[in-house]
Amino acid sequence: GTFSTGLFFAYRFFSGRDWPLFKFVRRSFNEATVLSGFLVFSLFLRGQGYLNFWNGIILTAIFVLAISLEFSLKFPVFNNDRERI
């Protein structure tokens, strides 16, 4: 909830787009879910003793790729006068 609220306010006030609020809420909720899943999984690995420096780098790279994929699917370059979120 904290991540979702923080991302919502960041997107709402810094985006410069005049979208309805539900689009900002949906986007922030989706990204906060991925972020919290990443943190829970990394804490689980740390608790089991499996998270070391190299595994952390690989896990962070997978997280960055997942967020990049989400951004690329949400904002297509050619959108035919339609804005998807």
PyMOL Python script that loads the backbone (N, CA, C, O; Angstrom):
from pymol import cmd

cmd.read_pdbstr("""\
ATOM      1  N   GLY A   1       0.807  -1.196   0.000  1.00  0.00           N
ATOM      2  CA  GLY A   1       0.000   0.000   0.000  1.00  0.00           C
ATOM      3  C   GLY A   1       0.851   1.261   0.000  1.00  0.00           C
ATOM      4  O   GLY A   1       0.521   2.239  -0.671  1.00  0.00           O
ATOM      5  N   THR A   2       1.939   1.239   0.748  1.00  0.00           N
ATOM      6  CA  THR A   2       2.800   2.415   0.821  1.00  0.00           C
ATOM      7  C   THR A   2       3.471   2.686  -0.515  1.00  0.00           C
ATOM      8  O   THR A   2       3.552   3.832  -0.957  1.00  0.00           O
ATOM      9  N   PHE A   3       3.954   1.625  -1.156  1.00  0.00           N
ATOM     10  CA  PHE A   3       4.575   1.798  -2.468  1.00  0.00           C
ATOM     11  C   PHE A   3       3.559   2.312  -3.480  1.00  0.00           C
ATOM     12  O   PHE A   3       3.867   3.197  -4.279  1.00  0.00           O
ATOM     13  N   SER A   4       2.360   1.764  -3.446  1.00  0.00           N
ATOM     14  CA  SER A   4       1.329   2.153  -4.393  1.00  0.00           C
ATOM     15  C   SER A   4       0.939   3.620  -4.225  1.00  0.00           C
ATOM     16  O   SER A   4       0.791   4.350  -5.205  1.00  0.00           O
ATOM     17  N   THR A   5       0.776   4.040  -2.974  1.00  0.00           N
ATOM     18  CA  THR A   5       0.424   5.433  -2.711  1.00  0.00           C
ATOM     19  C   THR A   5       1.540   6.385  -3.130  1.00  0.00           C
ATOM     20  O   THR A   5       1.288   7.428  -3.733  1.00  0.00           O
ATOM     21  N   GLY A   6       2.766   6.017  -2.805  1.00  0.00           N
ATOM     22  CA  GLY A   6       3.900   6.863  -3.185  1.00  0.00           C
ATOM     23  C   GLY A   6       4.049   6.973  -4.691  1.00  0.00           C
ATOM     24  O   GLY A   6       4.283   8.060  -5.219  1.00  0.00           O
ATOM     25  N   LEU A   7       3.914   5.842  -5.388  1.00  0.00           N
ATOM     26  CA  LEU A   7       4.005   5.875  -6.850  1.00  0.00           C
ATOM     27  C   LEU A   7       2.847   6.654  -7.466  1.00  0.00           C
ATOM     28  O   LEU A   7       3.028   7.356  -8.461  1.00  0.00           O
ATOM     29  N   PHE A   8       1.664   6.532  -6.879  1.00  0.00           N
ATOM     30  CA  PHE A   8       0.512   7.286  -7.390  1.00  0.00           C
ATOM     31  C   PHE A   8       0.772   8.783  -7.328  1.00  0.00           C
ATOM     32  O   PHE A   8       0.566   9.492  -8.313  1.00  0.00           O
ATOM     33  N   PHE A   9       1.223   9.267  -6.177  1.00  0.00           N
ATOM     34  CA  PHE A   9       1.486  10.699  -6.058  1.00  0.00           C
ATOM     35  C   PHE A   9       2.618  11.140  -6.979  1.00  0.00           C
ATOM     36  O   PHE A   9       2.569  12.236  -7.538  1.00  0.00           O
ATOM     37  N   ALA A  10       3.626  10.306  -7.141  1.00  0.00           N
ATOM     38  CA  ALA A  10       4.723  10.654  -8.045  1.00  0.00           C
ATOM     39  C   ALA A  10       4.227  10.735  -9.487  1.00  0.00           C
ATOM     40  O   ALA A  10       4.559  11.683 -10.200  1.00  0.00           O
ATOM     41  N   TYR A  11       3.438   9.753  -9.925  1.00  0.00           N
ATOM     42  CA  TYR A  11       2.922   9.772 -11.297  1.00  0.00           C
ATOM     43  C   TYR A  11       1.932  10.905 -11.504  1.00  0.00           C
ATOM     44  O   TYR A  11       1.930  11.550 -12.552  1.00  0.00           O
ATOM     45  N   ARG A  12       1.102  11.145 -10.522  1.00  0.00           N
ATOM     46  CA  ARG A  12       0.061  12.170 -10.663  1.00  0.00           C
ATOM     47  C   ARG A  12       0.659  13.569 -10.792  1.00  0.00           C
ATOM     48  O   ARG A  12       0.231  14.356 -11.636  1.00  0.00           O
ATOM     49  N   PHE A  13       1.639  13.872  -9.963  1.00  0.00           N
ATOM     50  CA  PHE A  13       2.145  15.236  -9.921  1.00  0.00           C
ATOM     51  C   PHE A  13       3.318  15.487 -10.859  1.00  0.00           C
ATOM     52  O   PHE A  13       3.594  16.639 -11.195  1.00  0.00           O
ATOM     53  N   PHE A  14       4.013  14.442 -11.288  1.00  0.00           N
ATOM     54  CA  PHE A  14       5.175  14.644 -12.147  1.00  0.00           C
ATOM     55  C   PHE A  14       4.982  14.155 -13.575  1.00  0.00           C
ATOM     56  O   PHE A  14       5.910  14.247 -14.378  1.00  0.00           O
ATOM     57  N   SER A  15       3.816  13.642 -13.912  1.00  0.00           N
ATOM     58  CA  SER A  15       3.641  13.060 -15.247  1.00  0.00           C
ATOM     59  C   SER A  15       3.385  14.123 -16.314  1.00  0.00           C
ATOM     60  O   SER A  15       3.862  13.986 -17.440  1.00  0.00           O
ATOM     61  N   GLY A  16       2.656  15.156 -15.987  1.00  0.00           N
ATOM     62  CA  GLY A  16       2.336  16.173 -16.976  1.00  0.00           C
ATOM     63  C   GLY A  16       1.205  15.767 -17.917  1.00  0.00           C
ATOM     64  O   GLY A  16       0.931  16.467 -18.891  1.00  0.00           O
ATOM     65  N   ARG A  17       0.553  14.656 -17.638  1.00  0.00           N
ATOM     66  CA  ARG A  17      -0.558  14.194 -18.461  1.00  0.00           C
ATOM     67  C   ARG A  17      -1.857  14.436 -17.727  1.00  0.00           C
ATOM     68  O   ARG A  17      -1.915  14.372 -16.499  1.00  0.00           O
ATOM     69  N   ASP A  18      -2.887  14.711 -18.481  1.00  0.00           N
ATOM     70  CA  ASP A  18      -4.195  14.976 -17.894  1.00  0.00           C
ATOM     71  C   ASP A  18      -5.082  13.743 -18.056  1.00  0.00           C
ATOM     72  O   ASP A  18      -6.094  13.782 -18.756  1.00  0.00           O
ATOM     73  N   TRP A  19      -4.694  12.657 -17.407  1.00  0.00           N
ATOM     74  CA  TRP A  19      -5.444  11.415 -17.469  1.00  0.00           C
ATOM     75  C   TRP A  19      -6.420  11.344 -16.294  1.00  0.00           C
ATOM     76  O   TRP A  19      -6.231  12.028 -15.288  1.00  0.00           O
ATOM     77  N   PRO A  20      -7.455  10.524 -16.419  1.00  0.00           N
ATOM     78  CA  PRO A  20      -8.304  10.273 -15.249  1.00  0.00           C
ATOM     79  C   PRO A  20      -7.504   9.584 -14.141  1.00  0.00           C
ATOM     80  O   PRO A  20      -6.497   8.930 -14.412  1.00  0.00           O
ATOM     81  N   LEU A  21      -7.943   9.730 -12.927  1.00  0.00           N
ATOM     82  CA  LEU A  21      -7.187   9.212 -11.791  1.00  0.00           C
ATOM     83  C   LEU A  21      -7.044   7.695 -11.801  1.00  0.00           C
ATOM     84  O   LEU A  21      -6.044   7.159 -11.324  1.00  0.00           O
ATOM     85  N   PHE A  22      -8.057   6.994 -12.351  1.00  0.00           N
ATOM     86  CA  PHE A  22      -7.983   5.533 -12.303  1.00  0.00           C
ATOM     87  C   PHE A  22      -6.800   4.999 -13.108  1.00  0.00           C
ATOM     88  O   PHE A  22      -6.285   3.925 -12.796  1.00  0.00           O
ATOM     89  N   LYS A  23      -6.363   5.721 -14.130  1.00  0.00           N
ATOM     90  CA  LYS A  23      -5.205   5.267 -14.897  1.00  0.00           C
ATOM     91  C   LYS A  23      -3.926   5.375 -14.075  1.00  0.00           C
ATOM     92  O   LYS A  23      -3.060   4.503 -14.151  1.00  0.00           O
ATOM     93  N   PHE A  24      -3.808   6.440 -13.295  1.00  0.00           N
ATOM     94  CA  PHE A  24      -2.648   6.577 -12.415  1.00  0.00           C
ATOM     95  C   PHE A  24      -2.683   5.532 -11.307  1.00  0.00           C
ATOM     96  O   PHE A  24      -1.647   4.983 -10.932  1.00  0.00           O
ATOM     97  N   VAL A  25      -3.874   5.259 -10.784  1.00  0.00           N
ATOM     98  CA  VAL A  25      -4.017   4.260  -9.727  1.00  0.00           C
ATOM     99  C   VAL A  25      -3.649   2.879 -10.254  1.00  0.00           C
ATOM    100  O   VAL A  25      -2.931   2.132  -9.589  1.00  0.00           O
ATOM    101  N   ARG A  26      -4.135   2.534 -11.448  1.00  0.00           N
ATOM    102  CA  ARG A  26      -3.842   1.224 -12.023  1.00  0.00           C
ATOM    103  C   ARG A  26      -2.350   1.054 -12.271  1.00  0.00           C
ATOM    104  O   ARG A  26      -1.776   0.009 -11.964  1.00  0.00           O
ATOM    105  N   ARG A  27      -1.735   2.074 -12.821  1.00  0.00           N
ATOM    106  CA  ARG A  27      -0.298   1.990 -13.108  1.00  0.00           C
ATOM    107  C   ARG A  27       0.514   1.880 -11.828  1.00  0.00           C
ATOM    108  O   ARG A  27       1.426   1.058 -11.743  1.00  0.00           O
ATOM    109  N   SER A  28       0.194   2.696 -10.836  1.00  0.00           N
ATOM    110  CA  SER A  28       0.957   2.645  -9.587  1.00  0.00           C
ATOM    111  C   SER A  28       0.727   1.334  -8.849  1.00  0.00           C
ATOM    112  O   SER A  28       1.654   0.816  -8.227  1.00  0.00           O
ATOM    113  N   PHE A  29      -0.487   0.782  -8.901  1.00  0.00           N
ATOM    114  CA  PHE A  29      -0.751  -0.490  -8.239  1.00  0.00           C
ATOM    115  C   PHE A  29       0.032  -1.625  -8.895  1.00  0.00           C
ATOM    116  O   PHE A  29       0.609  -2.467  -8.207  1.00  0.00           O
ATOM    117  N   ASN A  30       0.049  -1.642 -10.228  1.00  0.00           N
ATOM    118  CA  ASN A  30       0.785  -2.701 -10.926  1.00  0.00           C
ATOM    119  C   ASN A  30       2.275  -2.655 -10.602  1.00  0.00           C
ATOM    120  O   ASN A  30       2.883  -3.690 -10.331  1.00  0.00           O
ATOM    121  N   GLU A  31       2.851  -1.488 -10.629  1.00  0.00           N
ATOM    122  CA  GLU A  31       4.281  -1.381 -10.356  1.00  0.00           C
ATOM    123  C   GLU A  31       4.602  -1.613  -8.891  1.00  0.00           C
ATOM    124  O   GLU A  31       5.657  -2.162  -8.573  1.00  0.00           O
ATOM    125  N   ALA A  32       3.709  -1.204  -7.986  1.00  0.00           N
ATOM    126  CA  ALA A  32       3.934  -1.461  -6.566  1.00  0.00           C
ATOM    127  C   ALA A  32       3.836  -2.953  -6.264  1.00  0.00           C
ATOM    128  O   ALA A  32       4.534  -3.453  -5.382  1.00  0.00           O
ATOM    129  N   THR A  33       2.983  -3.659  -6.983  1.00  0.00           N
ATOM    130  CA  THR A  33       2.885  -5.110  -6.792  1.00  0.00           C
ATOM    131  C   THR A  33       4.176  -5.792  -7.204  1.00  0.00           C
ATOM    132  O   THR A  33       4.655  -6.688  -6.509  1.00  0.00           O
ATOM    133  N   VAL A  34       4.739  -5.376  -8.325  1.00  0.00           N
ATOM    134  CA  VAL A  34       6.012  -5.949  -8.781  1.00  0.00           C
ATOM    135  C   VAL A  34       7.127  -5.593  -7.796  1.00  0.00           C
ATOM    136  O   VAL A  34       7.953  -6.445  -7.467  1.00  0.00           O
ATOM    137  N   LEU A  35       7.159  -4.365  -7.330  1.00  0.00           N
ATOM    138  CA  LEU A  35       8.187  -3.924  -6.385  1.00  0.00           C
ATOM    139  C   LEU A  35       8.093  -4.678  -5.064  1.00  0.00           C
ATOM    140  O   LEU A  35       9.111  -5.119  -4.530  1.00  0.00           O
ATOM    141  N   SER A  36       6.888  -4.831  -4.534  1.00  0.00           N
ATOM    142  CA  SER A  36       6.740  -5.545  -3.270  1.00  0.00           C
ATOM    143  C   SER A  36       7.047  -7.030  -3.438  1.00  0.00           C
ATOM    144  O   SER A  36       7.598  -7.652  -2.530  1.00  0.00           O
ATOM    145  N   GLY A  37       6.697  -7.604  -4.586  1.00  0.00           N
ATOM    146  CA  GLY A  37       7.061  -8.996  -4.848  1.00  0.00           C
ATOM    147  C   GLY A  37       8.559  -9.185  -4.887  1.00  0.00           C
ATOM    148  O   GLY A  37       9.079 -10.173  -4.369  1.00  0.00           O
ATOM    149  N   PHE A  38       9.259  -8.237  -5.503  1.00  0.00           N
ATOM    150  CA  PHE A  38      10.729  -8.272  -5.540  1.00  0.00           C
ATOM    151  C   PHE A  38      11.312  -8.208  -4.135  1.00  0.00           C
ATOM    152  O   PHE A  38      12.221  -8.968  -3.801  1.00  0.00           O
ATOM    153  N   LEU A  39      10.793  -7.305  -3.313  1.00  0.00           N
ATOM    154  CA  LEU A  39      11.317  -7.166  -1.960  1.00  0.00           C
ATOM    155  C   LEU A  39      11.018  -8.389  -1.097  1.00  0.00           C
ATOM    156  O   LEU A  39      11.879  -8.834  -0.338  1.00  0.00           O
ATOM    157  N   VAL A  40       9.813  -8.935  -1.206  1.00  0.00           N
ATOM    158  CA  VAL A  40       9.458 -10.119  -0.426  1.00  0.00           C
ATOM    159  C   VAL A  40      10.316 -11.310  -0.840  1.00  0.00           C
ATOM    160  O   VAL A  40      10.803 -12.057   0.009  1.00  0.00           O
ATOM    161  N   PHE A  41      10.496 -11.483  -2.142  1.00  0.00           N
ATOM    162  CA  PHE A  41      11.310 -12.593  -2.622  1.00  0.00           C
ATOM    163  C   PHE A  41      12.762 -12.443  -2.190  1.00  0.00           C
ATOM    164  O   PHE A  41      13.395 -13.423  -1.797  1.00  0.00           O
ATOM    165  N   SER A  42      13.297 -11.227  -2.257  1.00  0.00           N
ATOM    166  CA  SER A  42      14.684 -11.030  -1.830  1.00  0.00           C
ATOM    167  C   SER A  42      14.828 -11.225  -0.319  1.00  0.00           C
ATOM    168  O   SER A  42      15.849 -11.747   0.129  1.00  0.00           O
ATOM    169  N   LEU A  43      13.838 -10.823   0.473  1.00  0.00           N
ATOM    170  CA  LEU A  43      13.893 -11.069   1.910  1.00  0.00           C
ATOM    171  C   LEU A  43      13.781 -12.553   2.232  1.00  0.00           C
ATOM    172  O   LEU A  43      14.420 -13.040   3.164  1.00  0.00           O
ATOM    173  N   PHE A  44      12.967 -13.275   1.457  1.00  0.00           N
ATOM    174  CA  PHE A  44      12.866 -14.716   1.634  1.00  0.00           C
ATOM    175  C   PHE A  44      14.207 -15.396   1.341  1.00  0.00           C
ATOM    176  O   PHE A  44      14.667 -16.246   2.103  1.00  0.00           O
ATOM    177  N   LEU A  45      14.821 -15.006   0.224  1.00  0.00           N
ATOM    178  CA  LEU A  45      16.121 -15.581  -0.115  1.00  0.00           C
ATOM    179  C   LEU A  45      17.169 -15.247   0.945  1.00  0.00           C
ATOM    180  O   LEU A  45      18.010 -16.079   1.286  1.00  0.00           O
ATOM    181  N   ARG A  46      17.109 -14.030   1.455  1.00  0.00           N
ATOM    182  CA  ARG A  46      18.062 -13.615   2.496  1.00  0.00           C
ATOM    183  C   ARG A  46      17.849 -14.419   3.772  1.00  0.00           C
ATOM    184  O   ARG A  46      18.815 -14.810   4.428  1.00  0.00           O
ATOM    185  N   GLY A  47      16.609 -14.664   4.122  1.00  0.00           N
ATOM    186  CA  GLY A  47      16.302 -15.434   5.317  1.00  0.00           C
ATOM    187  C   GLY A  47      16.735 -16.886   5.203  1.00  0.00           C
ATOM    188  O   GLY A  47      17.122 -17.500   6.198  1.00  0.00           O
ATOM    189  N   GLN A  48      16.674 -17.438   4.002  1.00  0.00           N
ATOM    190  CA  GLN A  48      17.098 -18.820   3.788  1.00  0.00           C
ATOM    191  C   GLN A  48      18.610 -18.939   3.596  1.00  0.00           C
ATOM    192  O   GLN A  48      19.151 -20.044   3.573  1.00  0.00           O
ATOM    193  N   GLY A  49      19.288 -17.800   3.458  1.00  0.00           N
ATOM    194  CA  GLY A  49      20.739 -17.812   3.286  1.00  0.00           C
ATOM    195  C   GLY A  49      21.184 -17.997   1.845  1.00  0.00           C
ATOM    196  O   GLY A  49      22.348 -18.309   1.593  1.00  0.00           O
ATOM    197  N   TYR A  50      20.277 -17.808   0.899  1.00  0.00           N
ATOM    198  CA  TYR A  50      20.616 -17.989  -0.517  1.00  0.00           C
ATOM    199  C   TYR A  50      20.988 -16.697  -1.223  1.00  0.00           C
ATOM    200  O   TYR A  50      21.510 -16.733  -2.337  1.00  0.00           O
ATOM    201  N   LEU A  51      20.734 -15.578  -0.610  1.00  0.00           N
ATOM    202  CA  LEU A  51      20.983 -14.305  -1.286  1.00  0.00           C
ATOM    203  C   LEU A  51      22.388 -13.818  -0.965  1.00  0.00           C
ATOM    204  O   LEU A  51      22.694 -13.450   0.170  1.00  0.00           O
ATOM    205  N   ASN A  52      23.227 -13.823  -1.979  1.00  0.00           N
ATOM    206  CA  ASN A  52      24.556 -13.258  -1.827  1.00  0.00           C
ATOM    207  C   ASN A  52      24.707 -12.136  -2.859  1.00  0.00           C
ATOM    208  O   ASN A  52      23.733 -11.740  -3.500  1.00  0.00           O
ATOM    209  N   PHE A  53      25.906 -11.641  -3.011  1.00  0.00           N
ATOM    210  CA  PHE A  53      26.124 -10.494  -3.901  1.00  0.00           C
ATOM    211  C   PHE A  53      25.741 -10.816  -5.345  1.00  0.00           C
ATOM    212  O   PHE A  53      25.048 -10.031  -5.992  1.00  0.00           O
ATOM    213  N   TRP A  54      26.184 -11.956  -5.848  1.00  0.00           N
ATOM    214  CA  TRP A  54      25.951 -12.277  -7.256  1.00  0.00           C
ATOM    215  C   TRP A  54      24.484 -12.617  -7.518  1.00  0.00           C
ATOM    216  O   TRP A  54      23.940 -12.234  -8.554  1.00  0.00           O
ATOM    217  N   ASN A  55      23.849 -13.319  -6.611  1.00  0.00           N
ATOM    218  CA  ASN A  55      22.423 -13.590  -6.770  1.00  0.00           C
ATOM    219  C   ASN A  55      21.609 -12.300  -6.695  1.00  0.00           C
ATOM    220  O   ASN A  55      20.599 -12.149  -7.381  1.00  0.00           O
ATOM    221  N   GLY A  56      22.064 -11.374  -5.851  1.00  0.00           N
ATOM    222  CA  GLY A  56      21.390 -10.076  -5.740  1.00  0.00           C
ATOM    223  C   GLY A  56      21.480  -9.281  -7.035  1.00  0.00           C
ATOM    224  O   GLY A  56      20.520  -8.620  -7.430  1.00  0.00           O
ATOM    225  N   ILE A  57      22.624  -9.344  -7.691  1.00  0.00           N
ATOM    226  CA  ILE A  57      22.782  -8.650  -8.974  1.00  0.00           C
ATOM    227  C   ILE A  57      21.862  -9.260 -10.028  1.00  0.00           C
ATOM    228  O   ILE A  57      21.214  -8.541 -10.787  1.00  0.00           O
ATOM    229  N   ILE A  58      21.812 -10.586 -10.069  1.00  0.00           N
ATOM    230  CA  ILE A  58      20.940 -11.260 -11.051  1.00  0.00           C
ATOM    231  C   ILE A  58      19.474 -10.950 -10.758  1.00  0.00           C
ATOM    232  O   ILE A  58      18.705 -10.679 -11.680  1.00  0.00           O
ATOM    233  N   LEU A  59      19.083 -10.987  -9.488  1.00  0.00           N
ATOM    234  CA  LEU A  59      17.699 -10.694  -9.111  1.00  0.00           C
ATOM    235  C   LEU A  59      17.334  -9.247  -9.437  1.00  0.00           C
ATOM    236  O   LEU A  59      16.228  -8.976  -9.905  1.00  0.00           O
ATOM    237  N   THR A  60      18.251  -8.326  -9.194  1.00  0.00           N
ATOM    238  CA  THR A  60      18.008  -6.921  -9.521  1.00  0.00           C
ATOM    239  C   THR A  60      17.904  -6.719 -11.032  1.00  0.00           C
ATOM    240  O   THR A  60      17.081  -5.926 -11.490  1.00  0.00           O
ATOM    241  N   ALA A  61      18.717  -7.415 -11.803  1.00  0.00           N
ATOM    242  CA  ALA A  61      18.643  -7.315 -13.263  1.00  0.00           C
ATOM    243  C   ALA A  61      17.302  -7.838 -13.771  1.00  0.00           C
ATOM    244  O   ALA A  61      16.709  -7.243 -14.670  1.00  0.00           O
ATOM    245  N   ILE A  62      16.824  -8.930 -13.211  1.00  0.00           N
ATOM    246  CA  ILE A  62      15.515  -9.456 -13.600  1.00  0.00           C
ATOM    247  C   ILE A  62      14.418  -8.464 -13.242  1.00  0.00           C
ATOM    248  O   ILE A  62      13.479  -8.270 -14.013  1.00  0.00           O
ATOM    249  N   PHE A  63      14.531  -7.835 -12.075  1.00  0.00           N
ATOM    250  CA  PHE A  63      13.552  -6.832 -11.666  1.00  0.00           C
ATOM    251  C   PHE A  63      13.549  -5.639 -12.622  1.00  0.00           C
ATOM    252  O   PHE A  63      12.485  -5.170 -13.027  1.00  0.00           O
ATOM    253  N   VAL A  64      14.721  -5.155 -12.978  1.00  0.00           N
ATOM    254  CA  VAL A  64      14.817  -4.012 -13.899  1.00  0.00           C
ATOM    255  C   VAL A  64      14.253  -4.381 -15.269  1.00  0.00           C
ATOM    256  O   VAL A  64      13.568  -3.568 -15.890  1.00  0.00           O
ATOM    257  N   LEU A  65      14.528  -5.587 -15.747  1.00  0.00           N
ATOM    258  CA  LEU A  65      13.972  -6.030 -17.024  1.00  0.00           C
ATOM    259  C   LEU A  65      12.455  -6.155 -16.972  1.00  0.00           C
ATOM    260  O   LEU A  65      11.777  -5.837 -17.949  1.00  0.00           O
ATOM    261  N   ALA A  66      11.915  -6.612 -15.848  1.00  0.00           N
ATOM    262  CA  ALA A  66      10.460  -6.730 -15.707  1.00  0.00           C
ATOM    263  C   ALA A  66       9.798  -5.353 -15.729  1.00  0.00           C
ATOM    264  O   ALA A  66       8.768  -5.166 -16.377  1.00  0.00           O
ATOM    265  N   ILE A  67      10.387  -4.395 -15.025  1.00  0.00           N
ATOM    266  CA  ILE A  67       9.833  -3.029 -15.033  1.00  0.00           C
ATOM    267  C   ILE A  67       9.972  -2.409 -16.419  1.00  0.00           C
ATOM    268  O   ILE A  67       9.063  -1.711 -16.869  1.00  0.00           O
ATOM    269  N   SER A  68      11.084  -2.646 -17.103  1.00  0.00           N
ATOM    270  CA  SER A  68      11.274  -2.115 -18.455  1.00  0.00           C
ATOM    271  C   SER A  68      10.264  -2.711 -19.424  1.00  0.00           C
ATOM    272  O   SER A  68       9.728  -2.009 -20.281  1.00  0.00           O
ATOM    273  N   LEU A  69      10.006  -3.998 -19.288  1.00  0.00           N
ATOM    274  CA  LEU A  69       9.003  -4.636 -20.139  1.00  0.00           C
ATOM    275  C   LEU A  69       7.621  -4.052 -19.878  1.00  0.00           C
ATOM    276  O   LEU A  69       6.848  -3.827 -20.809  1.00  0.00           O
ATOM    277  N   GLU A  70       7.318  -3.811 -18.618  1.00  0.00           N
ATOM    278  CA  GLU A  70       6.025  -3.226 -18.287  1.00  0.00           C
ATOM    279  C   GLU A  70       5.884  -1.831 -18.892  1.00  0.00           C
ATOM    280  O   GLU A  70       4.829  -1.490 -19.427  1.00  0.00           O
ATOM    281  N   PHE A  71       6.941  -1.024 -18.809  1.00  0.00           N
ATOM    282  CA  PHE A  71       6.898   0.309 -19.404  1.00  0.00           C
ATOM    283  C   PHE A  71       6.764   0.236 -20.921  1.00  0.00           C
ATOM    284  O   PHE A  71       6.023   1.021 -21.513  1.00  0.00           O
ATOM    285  N   SER A  72       7.463  -0.686 -21.549  1.00  0.00           N
ATOM    286  CA  SER A  72       7.409  -0.760 -23.010  1.00  0.00           C
ATOM    287  C   SER A  72       6.049  -1.238 -23.493  1.00  0.00           C
ATOM    288  O   SER A  72       5.614  -0.846 -24.576  1.00  0.00           O
ATOM    289  N   LEU A  73       5.377  -2.064 -22.729  1.00  0.00           N
ATOM    290  CA  LEU A  73       4.046  -2.511 -23.126  1.00  0.00           C
ATOM    291  C   LEU A  73       2.978  -1.470 -22.830  1.00  0.00           C
ATOM    292  O   LEU A  73       1.943  -1.444 -23.496  1.00  0.00           O
ATOM    293  N   LYS A  74       3.208  -0.621 -21.853  1.00  0.00           N
ATOM    294  CA  LYS A  74       2.219   0.383 -21.485  1.00  0.00           C
ATOM    295  C   LYS A  74       2.283   1.612 -22.380  1.00  0.00           C
ATOM    296  O   LYS A  74       1.265   2.277 -22.574  1.00  0.00           O
ATOM    297  N   PHE A  75       3.440   1.931 -22.925  1.00  0.00           N
ATOM    298  CA  PHE A  75       3.605   3.142 -23.714  1.00  0.00           C
ATOM    299  C   PHE A  75       4.189   2.817 -25.086  1.00  0.00           C
ATOM    300  O   PHE A  75       5.391   2.974 -25.299  1.00  0.00           O
ATOM    301  N   PRO A  76       3.350   2.366 -26.016  1.00  0.00           N
ATOM    302  CA  PRO A  76       3.862   2.050 -27.352  1.00  0.00           C
ATOM    303  C   PRO A  76       4.282   3.313 -28.099  1.00  0.00           C
ATOM    304  O   PRO A  76       3.755   4.398 -27.852  1.00  0.00           O
ATOM    305  N   VAL A  77       5.218   3.161 -28.997  1.00  0.00           N
ATOM    306  CA  VAL A  77       5.706   4.303 -29.763  1.00  0.00           C
ATOM    307  C   VAL A  77       4.649   4.772 -30.752  1.00  0.00           C
ATOM    308  O   VAL A  77       4.415   5.973 -30.884  1.00  0.00           O
ATOM    309  N   PHE A  78       4.020   3.857 -31.435  1.00  0.00           N
ATOM    310  CA  PHE A  78       2.986   4.195 -32.395  1.00  0.00           C
ATOM    311  C   PHE A  78       1.635   3.841 -31.788  1.00  0.00           C
ATOM    312  O   PHE A  78       1.262   2.669 -31.744  1.00  0.00           O
ATOM    313  N   ASN A  79       0.902   4.845 -31.322  1.00  0.00           N
ATOM    314  CA  ASN A  79      -0.318   4.539 -30.600  1.00  0.00           C
ATOM    315  C   ASN A  79      -1.585   4.954 -31.340  1.00  0.00           C
ATOM    316  O   ASN A  79      -2.671   4.822 -30.775  1.00  0.00           O
ATOM    317  N   ASN A  80      -1.503   5.448 -32.573  1.00  0.00           N
ATOM    318  CA  ASN A  80      -2.670   5.766 -33.388  1.00  0.00           C
ATOM    319  C   ASN A  80      -3.675   6.644 -32.645  1.00  0.00           C
ATOM    320  O   ASN A  80      -4.867   6.340 -32.611  1.00  0.00           O
ATOM    321  N   ASP A  81      -3.192   7.721 -32.058  1.00  0.00           N
ATOM    322  CA  ASP A  81      -4.015   8.701 -31.354  1.00  0.00           C
ATOM    323  C   ASP A  81      -4.750   8.117 -30.155  1.00  0.00           C
ATOM    324  O   ASP A  81      -5.730   8.707 -29.700  1.00  0.00           O
ATOM    325  N   ARG A  82      -4.324   7.012 -29.644  1.00  0.00           N
ATOM    326  CA  ARG A  82      -4.899   6.435 -28.438  1.00  0.00           C
ATOM    327  C   ARG A  82      -3.788   6.306 -27.414  1.00  0.00           C
ATOM    328  O   ARG A  82      -2.688   5.856 -27.733  1.00  0.00           O
ATOM    329  N   GLU A  83      -4.075   6.694 -26.205  1.00  0.00           N
ATOM    330  CA  GLU A  83      -3.070   6.573 -25.139  1.00  0.00           C
ATOM    331  C   GLU A  83      -3.443   5.402 -24.265  1.00  0.00           C
ATOM    332  O   GLU A  83      -4.492   5.399 -23.620  1.00  0.00           O
ATOM    333  N   ARG A  84      -2.579   4.408 -24.248  1.00  0.00           N
ATOM    334  CA  ARG A  84      -2.783   3.257 -23.381  1.00  0.00           C
ATOM    335  C   ARG A  84      -1.993   3.462 -22.105  1.00  0.00           C
ATOM    336  O   ARG A  84      -0.980   4.161 -22.087  1.00  0.00           O
ATOM    337  N   ILE A  85      -2.456   2.862 -21.073  1.00  0.00           N
ATOM    338  CA  ILE A  85      -1.676   2.846 -19.832  1.00  0.00           C
ATOM    339  C   ILE A  85      -1.647   1.469 -19.267  1.00  0.00           C
ATOM    340  O   ILE A  85      -1.040   1.244 -18.220  1.00  0.00           O
TER     341      ILE A  85
END
""", "prot")
cmd.dss("prot")
cmd.show_as("cartoon", "prot")
cmd.util.cbc("prot")
cmd.orient("prot")
